[in-house]
Amino acid sequence: MTIVLGAIADDFTGATDLANNLVRGGMRCVQVIGVPETLPPLDDVDAVVVALKSRSCPASEAVNDSLKALDWLQGLGARQIFFKYCSTFDSTDKGNIGPVADALLERLNATQTVMVPAFPINGRTVYQGHLFVGDRLLNDSGMQHHPLTPMTDADLVRVLARQTPHGVGLVSRAVLAKGADVARQRLDTLREEGVRHVICDSVDDEDLKTLASATVELALVTGGSGLGQALPAQYREKGWLEVIREPGRLAPACGSALVLSGSCSRATLAQVDDFLTRHPTGGFALDPQALARDETHWNEALAFARARIEYGEPVLVYASADPEKVKAAQARLGVEKAGHLVEDALSQLAVALVDQGVGRLLVAGGETSGAVVSALGITALRIGEQIDPGVPWTQTQRKGALLSLALKSGNFGGVDFFTRAFEVLP
């Protein structure tokens, strides 16, 4: 068994985001949840993405899980390894991006990697080492209020330098404008200077194509999913990958539809509002403080969703709330407890409702998606076509039934995503 690309993602929606772009680039892709105990069917697969839950856990745990995934992917013969993190570089001053990248480089006996978080089509660009979300610097984009990994510094060279004892450098937009050969020469110069991690500017898809050409021979690349869409063309040029027709083809979907949302990002809050405008009686708001008291609130949510699903009506159960409400719940319950209450409630609703006939499930939020997938016992997902940039439909078999599943990063998707996603499902 030999695959072209093996990827390690630090959360579930990030894994799906990358897998989506690999399919769009022409690779047949499977996403596995953690390192599987048994090998999934990979006979017609070009890329495998291992989804971890390592973005906000202790750095030592993130390193151990990532190295375990690397060893497994190397056993599949992967030609290149991709460490995937969020396009907003979500992390803390202690990690986990720097520590994981260092550990992977050491295990691969490699001396340098690139950091390419940019995803221009979704408004994530890097210029002079500074990360922008749309026309705002990262620290003025709303990400400074993230409950787990607040991003208060847009200078990625500076951010990463606080996470690693090794040298951090930059490949600027001016270098990329001169082409892949010049970019490659710049990387070589930085390597000779002892620079291990290289932040790369990227303001459009042409920059990503240039970087893909310059880095295709590296043992390890890291970044957001934008680079993932550019790499397959380089693999084909090298003869590693055939031209694949319909790499994202899935079976026709079936079963009732359900949306579960735990994200509090601006994009998701707008999507919740849009859904409730279209379906004023179609949503149930989860309250972490009510969940903490007893099971009554969760049972009410289950009954609400069950009744609407039974009549084929659209249903949304959400814990998404504005920053002030989130802070109030965290102040009363604690940040960790408030998050776990919501994740547990939504994941157990997913189990109960999928067991009762939901076959089309959309989950918003990386941490929520991880909890839901784990609770459902899903170990592998076949990646289908894109709904919106960064978000595809996927499919798996659970208890002998087909389940179509969309895992949406909180910041992704148009305002009408919760409605339109089901309209485009095969």
C-alpha positions in Angstrom: 0.0 0.0 0.0 1.5 3.3 -1.1 -0.2 6.7 -0.9 1.1 10.0 -2.2 0.3 12.3 0.7 -0.2 11.6 4.4 -1.6 14.5 6.4 -1.9 15.1 10.1 -4.6 17.6 11.1 -5.0 19.2 14.6 -8.8 19.1 14.6 -11.6 17.4 12.8 -13.0 20.2 10.7 -9.4 21.2 9.7 -8.9 17.6 8.5 -12.0 17.8 6.4 -11.0 21.2 5.1 -7.7 19.8 3.8 -9.3 16.6 2.5 -11.8 18.7 0.6 -9.1 20.7 -1.2 -7.1 17.6 -2.0 -10.2 16.2 -3.7 -10.6 19.5 -5.6 -7.0 19.1 -6.7 -7.8 15.7 -8.1 -6.9 13.2 -5.3 -9.1 10.5 -4.0 -9.1 11.0 -0.2 -10.1 9.3 3.0 -10.1 10.9 6.4 -9.5 8.7 9.4 -10.4 9.7 13.0 -7.2 9.2 15.0 -4.9 6.4 14.1 -7.2 3.5 13.3 -6.7 0.1 14.9 -7.7 -1.6 11.6 -6.8 -0.4 8.1 -9.7 1.1 6.2 -10.2 0.3 2.5 -7.5 2.3 0.7 -7.1 0.5 -2.7 -8.4 3.5 -4.7 -7.0 6.3 -2.4 -4.2 8.8 -3.1 -4.2 10.7 0.2 -5.1 10.0 3.8 -5.8 12.7 6.4 -5.5 11.7 10.1 -7.8 13.9 12.2 -6.6 14.5 15.7 -7.9 16.6 18.5 -4.6 18.2 19.3 -5.0 22.0 18.8 -5.7 23.0 22.3 -4.5 20.0 24.4 -1.2 20.0 26.3 1.7 20.3 23.9 3.2 16.9 25.0 0.0 15.2 24.2 -0.2 16.9 20.8 3.3 15.8 20.0 2.8 12.2 21.0 -0.5 11.9 19.0 1.1 13.5 16.0 4.2 11.2 16.0 1.9 8.2 16.3 0.0 9.4 13.2 3.3 10.1 11.4 4.5 6.5 12.0 1.3 5.1 10.7 1.3 7.2 7.6 4.9 6.3 6.9 3.8 2.7 7.1 1.4 3.4 4.2 4.4 4.7 2.1 3.4 8.4 2.1 5.8 10.4 -0.2 5.1 13.6 1.6 3.7 14.6 5.1 1.4 17.6 5.6 0.9 19.0 9.1 -2.5 20.9 8.9 -3.6 23.6 11.3 -6.1 26.4 11.1 -5.8 29.2 8.5 -5.9 31.6 11.5 -2.9 29.9 13.0 -4.9 29.1 16.2 -2.4 28.4 19.0 -1.0 29.7 22.2 2.5 31.0 23.0 3.4 27.5 24.2 2.1 25.8 21.1 1.0 23.5 19.7 2.1 24.4 16.2 5.8 24.9 16.9 6.3 21.8 19.2 4.5 19.5 16.8 6.4 20.8 13.7 9.7 20.4 15.6 8.8 16.8 16.6 7.8 15.8 13.1 10.9 17.3 11.5 13.1 15.4 14.0 11.3 12.1 13.4 11.6 12.6 9.6 15.3 13.6 10.0 14.5 16.8 8.1 16.0 20.2 8.6 13.4 22.6 7.4 9.7 23.1 6.7 7.4 25.9 5.5 4.4 27.4 7.3 1.7 28.3 4.8 -1.6 29.1 6.7 -3.0 31.2 3.9 -6.3 30.3 2.2 -7.0 33.3 0.0 -10.4 32.2 -1.3 -11.6 32.2 2.3 -10.0 35.6 3.0 -6.9 34.3 4.9 -3.8 35.9 3.5 -0.3 36.5 4.7 1.8 39.6 3.8 5.2 40.5 5.3 4.6 37.7 7.7 1.3 39.2 9.0 -1.9 37.2 8.8 -5.0 38.9 7.6 -8.7 37.8 7.8 -10.3 39.7 5.0 -9.1 43.2 5.3 -8.3 42.9 9.0 -5.2 41.9 10.9 -5.7 38.6 12.7 -5.8 40.3 16.1 -8.6 42.6 15.0 -10.7 40.0 13.2 -12.6 38.5 16.1 -10.1 35.8 16.7 -8.7 37.8 19.6 -11.9 36.7 21.4 -11.5 33.0 20.7 -12.4 31.2 24.0 -9.6 28.6 23.8 -6.9 30.0 21.5 -7.3 33.8 21.4 -5.0 35.3 18.7 -3.8 38.7 19.8 -0.7 39.0 17.5 -0.8 39.0 13.7 3.0 38.7 13.2 3.4 35.0 12.6 7.2 35.1 12.7 6.9 36.5 16.2 4.1 34.1 17.2 6.0 31.1 16.1 9.3 32.3 17.6 7.6 32.0 21.0 6.7 28.4 20.4 10.1 27.0 19.2 13.8 27.3 20.2 14.7 27.1 16.5 15.1 29.8 13.9 12.0 31.3 12.2 12.3 33.1 8.9 10.2 34.5 6.1 9.7 34.0 2.4 8.1 37.3 1.3 5.7 38.1 -1.4 8.5 39.9 -3.3 10.4 36.6 -3.5 7.4 34.6 -4.6 6.7 37.1 -7.4 10.0 35.9 -9.0 8.9 32.3 -9.2 9.4 28.9 -7.7 13.1 28.7 -8.5 13.8 31.9 -6.6 11.6 30.8 -3.7 13.4 27.5 -3.5 16.8 29.3 -3.5 15.5 31.5 -0.6 14.6 28.4 1.3 18.0 26.9 0.7 19.7 30.1 2.0 17.6 30.2 5.1 18.4 26.5 5.7 22.1 27.3 5.5 21.5 30.1 8.1 20.0 27.6 10.5 16.4 28.6 9.9 14.1 25.6 10.5 10.6 27.2 10.2 9.8 29.5 7.3 6.6 31.6 7.4 5.5 32.1 3.8 3.6 35.1 2.4 0.6 34.2 0.2 -2.0 36.7 -1.1 -3.6 34.7 -3.9 -3.8 31.3 -5.5 -0.8 32.0 -7.7 1.4 32.4 -4.6 0.2 29.0 -3.4 1.0 27.4 -6.8 4.5 28.9 -6.6 5.0 27.5 -3.1 3.7 24.1 -4.0 6.3 23.9 -6.8 9.0 25.1 -4.5 8.2 22.7 -1.7 7.0 19.5 -3.3 10.3 17.7 -2.5 10.2 18.7 1.2 9.6 15.7 3.5 7.2 17.9 5.6 5.0 20.9 4.7 2.7 22.6 7.1 -0.2 25.1 6.8 -3.8 25.6 6.0 -5.7 23.8 3.3 -4.9 26.3 0.5 -1.6 24.7 -0.1 -3.4 21.3 -0.2 -5.3 22.3 -3.3 -2.1 23.4 -5.1 0.1 20.3 -4.4 -1.7 17.6 -6.5 -0.8 19.4 -9.7 2.9 19.1 -8.7 2.4 15.4 -7.8 1.0 14.8 -11.3 3.9 16.7 -12.9 6.3 14.4 -11.1 4.4 11.3 -12.2 3.3 10.4 -8.7 -0.4 10.9 -9.3 -2.7 9.9 -12.2 -5.5 12.1 -13.6 -8.6 11.0 -11.6 -12.1 11.6 -12.9 -14.7 12.4 -10.2 -12.4 12.0 -7.2 -15.2 13.2 -4.9 -18.0 11.0 -6.1 -20.3 9.8 -3.2 -23.4 7.6 -3.0 -26.9 9.3 -3.0 -27.8 10.5 0.5 -30.7 9.4 2.6 -32.4 9.9 6.0 -33.5 13.0 7.9 -31.5 16.2 8.2 -30.0 17.8 11.4 -27.7 20.7 12.2 -25.8 20.8 15.4 -23.8 24.0 16.1 -21.3 24.6 18.9 -19.2 27.3 17.3 -19.4 30.9 18.5 -17.5 32.4 15.5 -19.0 35.4 13.7 -19.6 33.3 10.6 -21.5 30.6 12.5 -23.6 33.2 14.4 -24.7 34.7 11.1 -25.6 31.2 9.8 -27.6 30.5 12.9 -29.5 33.8 12.5 -30.1 33.1 8.8 -31.5 29.6 9.6 -33.8 31.0 12.3 -35.0 33.8 10.0 -36.0 31.1 7.4 -37.4 28.7 10.1 -38.5 30.8 13.1 -39.6 27.7 15.1 -36.8 25.4 13.8 -34.1 26.0 16.4 -33.4 25.0 20.0 -30.8 27.0 21.9 -28.7 25.1 24.4 -27.8 26.9 27.7 -24.7 25.6 29.4 -25.9 26.7 32.8 -29.2 24.8 32.3 -27.2 21.7 31.2 -25.2 22.0 34.4 -28.2 21.7 36.6 -29.7 18.4 35.5 -30.8 16.4 32.4 -34.1 18.3 31.9 -32.7 20.8 29.4 -31.0 18.1 27.3 -34.2 16.0 27.3 -36.1 19.0 26.1 -33.6 19.5 23.2 -34.0 15.8 22.2 -37.8 16.0 22.3 -37.8 19.2 20.2 -35.4 17.7 17.5 -37.2 14.3 17.5 -40.6 15.9 16.9 -39.4 18.1 14.0 -37.4 15.3 12.4 -40.4 13.0 12.6 -42.4 15.4 10.4 -39.5 16.0 8.0 -39.0 19.6 9.1 -35.6 21.4 9.3 -34.0 21.4 12.7 -31.1 23.2 14.4 -29.8 22.6 17.9 -27.2 25.2 18.8 -25.1 26.5 21.6 -23.7 29.3 19.5 -23.9 32.6 21.3 -22.4 36.1 21.3 -19.1 36.7 23.2 -20.8 38.3 26.2 -23.1 35.3 26.8 -20.2 32.9 26.4 -18.1 34.8 28.9 -21.0 34.8 31.4 -21.3 31.0 31.2 -17.6 30.6 31.4 -17.4 32.9 34.5 -20.0 30.9 36.3 -19.0 27.3 35.2 -15.4 27.7 34.2 -14.1 27.7 30.6 -13.3 24.0 30.4 -16.5 22.8 32.1 -18.7 25.1 29.9 -17.1 23.8 26.8 -17.4 20.1 27.8 -21.0 20.5 28.8 -21.9 21.8 25.3 -19.7 19.2 23.5 -21.2 16.3 25.5 -24.8 17.5 25.0 -24.4 18.0 21.2 -22.5 14.7 20.7 -25.1 12.7 22.7 -27.9 14.3 20.7 -26.1 13.3 17.5 -26.0 9.6 18.7 -29.6 9.5 19.8 -30.9 11.2 16.6 -28.7 9.3 14.2 -29.9 6.1 15.8 -33.5 7.3 15.1 -33.0 7.9 11.4 -30.9 11.1 10.8 -28.8 10.3 7.7 -27.7 13.8 6.8 -25.9 15.6 9.6 -24.1 19.0 9.6 -21.9 19.9 12.5 -20.5 23.4 13.0 -17.3 24.0 15.1 -14.0 22.1 15.3 -14.3 21.0 18.9 -17.9 20.1 18.5 -17.2 18.1 15.4 -14.5 16.2 17.2 -16.9 15.3 20.0 -19.7 14.3 17.7 -17.5 12.1 15.5 -16.0 10.4 18.5 -19.4 9.8 20.1 -20.7 8.3 16.9 -17.8 5.9 16.8 -16.8 7.0 13.3 -13.3 5.9 12.2 -13.1 6.8 8.5 -14.8 9.2 6.1 -14.8 9.2 2.3 -14.5 12.8 1.1 -17.0 14.1 -1.4 -17.6 17.4 -3.3 -17.4 20.9 -1.8 -20.3 22.7 -0.3 -18.4 26.0 0.3 -14.7 26.6 0.3 -13.2 24.3 3.0 -16.3 22.2 3.7 -17.3 19.1 1.7 -19.9 16.4 2.3 -18.4 13.1 3.5 -19.9 9.7 3.9 -19.4 6.7 6.2 -21.2 3.5 7.2 -22.5 3.3 10.7 -24.4 0.2 12.0 -24.9 -0.8 8.4 -26.5 2.5 7.4 -25.2 5.3 5.2 -24.5 8.6 7.0 -23.7 11.8 5.1 -21.7 14.1 7.3 -20.5 17.7 6.9 -18.0 19.1 9.5 -17.7 22.8 9.3 -15.0 25.0 10.8 -16.7 27.8 12.7 -15.3 30.5 10.5 -16.3 28.9 7.2 -19.3 29.0 5.0 -21.7 31.6 3.5 -24.5 33.0 5.6 -27.1 30.6 4.2 -24.8 27.6 4.7 -27.1 25.7 7.1 -29.9 25.7 4.4 -27.9 25.4 1.2 -25.7 22.5 2.3 -28.7 20.1 2.1 -29.7 21.5 -1.3 -26.4 20.5 -2.8 -26.1 17.1 -1.2 -26.2 14.3 -3.8 
